[in-house]
Amino acid sequence: MHLAIHELKELLLVTQAHLRVLEQLEAERIAKETGQPLRVIEQRIQTLAEEILDIVREENS
């Protein structure tokens, strides 16, 4: 059982890393297309992610 938990944690870490790469690539694409500063796009993505996380947590409580 302990090994399974360790494997799940590792899978979660890998998934989080992949999502961050995709998030960064998308932010760079949007910044390039819109001419907005990359930092502004990154902050908007972060804000949206936090808002969605709050909604999901509320739905599951």
Distance bins in CASP14 RR format, pairs under 12 A and 6 or more apart:
PFRMAT RR
TARGET T0000
AUTHOR 0000-0000-0000
RMODE 2
METHOD distances of the structure
MODEL  1
1 7 0 0 0 0 0 1 0 0 0 0 0
1 8 0 0 0 0 0 1 0 0 0 0 0
2 8 0 0 0 0 0 1 0 0 0 0 0
2 9 0 0 0 0 0 1 0 0 0 0 0
3 9 0 0 0 0 0 1 0 0 0 0 0
3 10 0 0 0 0 0 1 0 0 0 0 0
4 10 0 0 0 0 0 1 0 0 0 0 0
4 11 0 0 0 0 0 1 0 0 0 0 0
5 11 0 0 0 0 0 1 0 0 0 0 0
5 12 0 0 0 0 0 1 0 0 0 0 0
6 12 0 0 0 0 0 1 0 0 0 0 0
6 13 0 0 0 0 0 1 0 0 0 0 0
7 13 0 0 0 0 0 1 0 0 0 0 0
7 14 0 0 0 0 0 1 0 0 0 0 0
8 14 0 0 0 0 0 1 0 0 0 0 0
8 15 0 0 0 0 0 1 0 0 0 0 0
9 15 0 0 0 0 0 1 0 0 0 0 0
9 16 0 0 0 0 0 1 0 0 0 0 0
10 16 0 0 0 0 0 1 0 0 0 0 0
10 17 0 0 0 0 0 1 0 0 0 0 0
11 17 0 0 0 0 0 1 0 0 0 0 0
11 18 0 0 0 0 0 1 0 0 0 0 0
12 18 0 0 0 0 0 1 0 0 0 0 0
12 19 0 0 0 0 0 1 0 0 0 0 0
13 19 0 0 0 0 0 1 0 0 0 0 0
13 20 0 0 0 0 0 1 0 0 0 0 0
14 20 0 0 0 0 0 1 0 0 0 0 0
14 21 0 0 0 0 0 1 0 0 0 0 0
15 21 0 0 0 0 0 1 0 0 0 0 0
15 22 0 0 0 0 0 1 0 0 0 0 0
16 22 0 0 0 0 0 1 0 0 0 0 0
16 23 0 0 0 0 0 1 0 0 0 0 0
16 49 0 0 0 0 0 1 0 0 0 0 0
17 23 0 0 0 0 0 1 0 0 0 0 0
17 24 0 0 0 0 0 1 0 0 0 0 0
18 24 0 0 0 0 0 1 0 0 0 0 0
18 25 0 0 0 0 0 1 0 0 0 0 0
19 25 0 0 0 0 0 1 0 0 0 0 0
19 26 0 0 0 0 0 1 0 0 0 0 0
19 45 0 0 0 0 0 1 0 0 0 0 0
19 49 0 0 0 0 1 0 0 0 0 0 0
20 26 0 0 0 0 0 1 0 0 0 0 0
20 27 0 0 0 0 0 1 0 0 0 0 0
20 42 0 0 0 0 0 1 0 0 0 0 0
20 45 0 0 0 0 0 1 0 0 0 0 0
20 46 0 0 0 0 0 1 0 0 0 0 0
20 49 0 0 0 0 0 1 0 0 0 0 0
21 27 0 0 0 0 0 1 0 0 0 0 0
21 28 0 0 0 0 0 1 0 0 0 0 0
22 28 0 0 0 0 0 1 0 0 0 0 0
22 29 0 0 0 0 0 1 0 0 0 0 0
22 45 0 0 0 0 0 1 0 0 0 0 0
23 29 0 0 0 0 0 1 0 0 0 0 0
23 30 0 0 0 0 0 1 0 0 0 0 0
23 38 0 0 0 0 0 1 0 0 0 0 0
23 41 0 0 0 0 0 1 0 0 0 0 0
23 42 0 0 0 0 1 0 0 0 0 0 0
23 44 0 0 0 0 0 1 0 0 0 0 0
23 45 1 0 1 0 0 0 0 0 0 0 0
23 46 0 0 0 0 1 0 0 0 0 0 0
23 48 0 0 0 0 0 1 0 0 0 0 0
23 49 0 0 0 0 1 0 0 0 0 0 0
24 30 0 0 0 0 0 1 0 0 0 0 0
24 31 0 0 0 0 0 1 0 0 0 0 0
24 38 0 0 0 0 1 0 0 0 0 0 0
24 41 0 0 0 0 0 1 0 0 0 0 0
24 42 1 0 0 1 0 0 0 0 0 0 0
24 45 0 0 0 0 1 0 0 0 0 0 0
24 46 0 0 0 0 0 1 0 0 0 0 0
25 31 0 0 0 0 0 1 0 0 0 0 0
25 32 0 0 0 0 0 1 0 0 0 0 0
25 38 0 0 0 0 0 1 0 0 0 0 0
25 41 0 0 0 0 0 1 0 0 0 0 0
25 42 0 0 0 0 0 1 0 0 0 0 0
25 45 0 0 0 0 0 1 0 0 0 0 0
26 32 0 0 0 0 0 1 0 0 0 0 0
26 33 0 0 0 0 0 1 0 0 0 0 0
26 38 0 0 0 0 0 1 0 0 0 0 0
26 41 0 0 0 0 1 0 0 0 0 0 0
26 42 0 0 0 0 1 0 0 0 0 0 0
26 44 0 0 0 0 0 1 0 0 0 0 0
26 45 1 0 0 1 0 0 0 0 0 0 0
26 48 0 0 0 0 0 1 0 0 0 0 0
26 49 0 0 0 0 0 1 0 0 0 0 0
27 33 0 0 0 0 0 1 0 0 0 0 0
27 34 0 0 0 0 0 1 0 0 0 0 0
27 36 0 0 0 0 1 0 0 0 0 0 0
27 37 0 0 0 0 0 1 0 0 0 0 0
27 38 1 0 0 1 0 0 0 0 0 0 0
27 39 0 0 0 0 1 0 0 0 0 0 0
27 40 0 0 0 0 1 0 0 0 0 0 0
27 41 1 0 1 0 0 0 0 0 0 0 0
27 42 1 0 1 0 0 0 0 0 0 0 0
27 43 0 0 0 0 1 0 0 0 0 0 0
27 44 0 0 0 0 1 0 0 0 0 0 0
27 45 1 0 1 0 0 0 0 0 0 0 0
27 46 0 0 0 0 1 0 0 0 0 0 0
27 48 0 0 0 0 0 1 0 0 0 0 0
27 49 0 0 0 0 0 1 0 0 0 0 0
28 34 0 0 0 0 0 1 0 0 0 0 0
28 35 0 0 0 0 0 1 0 0 0 0 0
28 36 0 0 0 0 0 1 0 0 0 0 0
28 37 0 0 0 0 0 1 0 0 0 0 0
28 38 1 0 0 1 0 0 0 0 0 0 0
28 39 0 0 0 0 0 1 0 0 0 0 0
28 41 0 0 0 0 1 0 0 0 0 0 0
28 42 0 0 0 0 1 0 0 0 0 0 0
28 45 0 0 0 0 0 1 0 0 0 0 0
29 35 0 0 0 0 0 1 0 0 0 0 0
29 36 0 0 0 0 0 1 0 0 0 0 0
29 38 0 0 0 0 0 1 0 0 0 0 0
29 41 0 0 0 0 1 0 0 0 0 0 0
29 45 0 0 0 0 0 1 0 0 0 0 0
30 36 1 0 0 1 0 0 0 0 0 0 0
30 37 0 0 0 0 0 1 0 0 0 0 0
30 38 0 0 0 0 1 0 0 0 0 0 0
30 40 0 0 0 0 1 0 0 0 0 0 0
30 41 1 0 1 0 0 0 0 0 0 0 0
30 42 0 0 0 0 1 0 0 0 0 0 0
30 43 0 0 0 0 0 1 0 0 0 0 0
30 44 0 0 0 0 1 0 0 0 0 0 0
30 45 0 0 0 0 1 0 0 0 0 0 0
30 48 0 0 0 0 0 1 0 0 0 0 0
31 37 1 0 0 1 0 0 0 0 0 0 0
31 38 1 0 1 0 0 0 0 0 0 0 0
31 39 0 0 0 0 1 0 0 0 0 0 0
31 40 1 0 0 1 0 0 0 0 0 0 0
31 41 1 0 1 0 0 0 0 0 0 0 0
31 42 0 0 0 0 1 0 0 0 0 0 0
31 43 0 0 0 0 0 1 0 0 0 0 0
31 44 0 0 0 0 0 1 0 0 0 0 0
31 45 0 0 0 0 0 1 0 0 0 0 0
32 38 0 0 0 0 1 0 0 0 0 0 0
32 41 0 0 0 0 1 0 0 0 0 0 0
33 41 0 0 0 0 1 0 0 0 0 0 0
34 40 0 0 0 0 1 0 0 0 0 0 0
34 41 1 0 0 1 0 0 0 0 0 0 0
34 44 0 0 0 0 0 1 0 0 0 0 0
35 41 0 0 0 0 1 0 0 0 0 0 0
36 42 0 0 0 0 0 1 0 0 0 0 0
36 43 0 0 0 0 0 1 0 0 0 0 0
36 44 0 0 0 0 1 0 0 0 0 0 0
36 45 0 0 0 0 0 1 0 0 0 0 0
37 43 0 0 0 0 1 0 0 0 0 0 0
37 44 0 0 0 0 0 1 0 0 0 0 0
38 44 0 0 0 0 0 1 0 0 0 0 0
38 45 0 0 0 0 0 1 0 0 0 0 0
39 45 0 0 0 0 0 1 0 0 0 0 0
39 46 0 0 0 0 0 1 0 0 0 0 0
40 46 0 0 0 0 0 1 0 0 0 0 0
40 47 0 0 0 0 0 1 0 0 0 0 0
41 47 0 0 0 0 0 1 0 0 0 0 0
41 48 0 0 0 0 0 1 0 0 0 0 0
42 48 0 0 0 0 0 1 0 0 0 0 0
42 49 0 0 0 0 0 1 0 0 0 0 0
43 49 0 0 0 0 0 1 0 0 0 0 0
43 50 0 0 0 0 0 1 0 0 0 0 0
44 50 0 0 0 0 0 1 0 0 0 0 0
44 51 0 0 0 0 0 1 0 0 0 0 0
45 51 0 0 0 0 0 1 0 0 0 0 0
45 52 0 0 0 0 0 1 0 0 0 0 0
46 52 0 0 0 0 0 1 0 0 0 0 0
46 53 0 0 0 0 0 1 0 0 0 0 0
47 53 0 0 0 0 0 1 0 0 0 0 0
47 54 0 0 0 0 0 1 0 0 0 0 0
48 54 0 0 0 0 0 1 0 0 0 0 0
48 55 0 0 0 0 0 1 0 0 0 0 0
49 55 0 0 0 0 0 1 0 0 0 0 0
49 56 0 0 0 0 0 1 0 0 0 0 0
50 56 0 0 0 0 0 1 0 0 0 0 0
50 57 0 0 0 0 0 1 0 0 0 0 0
51 57 0 0 0 0 0 1 0 0 0 0 0
51 58 0 0 0 0 0 1 0 0 0 0 0
52 58 0 0 0 0 0 1 0 0 0 0 0
52 59 0 0 0 0 0 1 0 0 0 0 0
53 59 0 0 0 0 0 1 0 0 0 0 0
53 60 0 0 0 0 0 1 0 0 0 0 0
54 60 0 0 0 0 0 1 0 0 0 0 0
54 61 0 0 0 0 0 1 0 0 0 0 0
55 61 0 0 0 0 0 1 0 0 0 0 0
END
